Amino acid sequence: MKHFFWFAAFFILLFAGDRLGGYFLQRQVDGSQFRYSRLYGGRAACDILLVGNSRGLTFYQPYMEEKTGNSTFNLSYNGLPMDLANALIEDYVDQYPPPKMLLIDITICDRTNDELLTGFLAYSTYSPRLSALIRTKQAKIWWAGRVSSLFRFNNEIFQRALYYRSRSDADWLLDRVISPKLAASAAENAYDLEPQPYLVQQLAASVRAAQAKGVAVHLVIGPYFPGFQVKNLDQFKSAVEEATGLTVYDYRAALPDPSLFGDYMHANKNGAMRYIDLLLGDGVLKAGD
């Protein structure tokens, strides 16, 4: 009986420590300037909502705001898949006044990323959509997050939230020039984009959700390094246009200057500003709208 009480006391202390530690870490997340903390903390109202994977970070917010006179909020993240983005977008349009525009880089539909879903456990308590998606795709991880509060913070997303605890993430994009060696090998490093019908349908769902709130939706393909080939991109573009009923503005070859890129897939800061100038020139973005 004595051993039973010791074990009971141990597990009670373990449970209490887990919950107390989880509460403390959740407070750090909630107070962060990181984009998803702001989204679920009521601090993300904007005129232009931006969405993409790492290529969506090329929507360089300080310059876009300067040139358009509109506020921006960027949901993009490295490797963000469209099913996760759809949950974030639908949460956004449910919780905030409708933005004037939703701008999505459609290459977010090129792959699933169920592993990344686990990083959003810290936000799942604020979003039934996130919680349901994680439970569907990563059931064991979802249950582990229910059993242990601390487990929800053992991931990259939490580390990002800490990094941006007291700084803005609006300037988060590459600020380097691609190396001459890498630039010279562009033609030898083609990328096989594999269209994902499931993700295209998730994109279509996001478009419908935004349009139902009166939001103008524009779809784009951001610039790739000159000479870098992305296979199946035309097929993918057509599938997106058919599913959404929208024209995709195609900027894959819009920046012929190699110095405007940090690597094959991502424009650097100078390239991002040039890209935004093109969006403005073509009326995808509008100054003072």
ABEGO torsion letter per residue (X at the ends): XAAAAAAAAAAAAAAAAAAAAAAAAAAAAAABABAAAAAAAGAABBABBBBBBAAAAABBAAAAAAAAGBBBBBABBBGBBAAAAAAAAAAAAAABBBBABBBBBAAAAABBBAAAAAAAAAAAAABAAAAAAAAAABAAAAAAAAABAAAAABBAAAAAAAAAAABBAAABBBBBBBBAAAAAAAAABBBBBBBBAAAAAAAAAAAAAAAAAGBBBBBBBBBBBBGBBBBGAAAAAAAAAAAAGBBBBBAAAABABAAABABAABBBAAAAAAAAAAAAAAGABBBGX
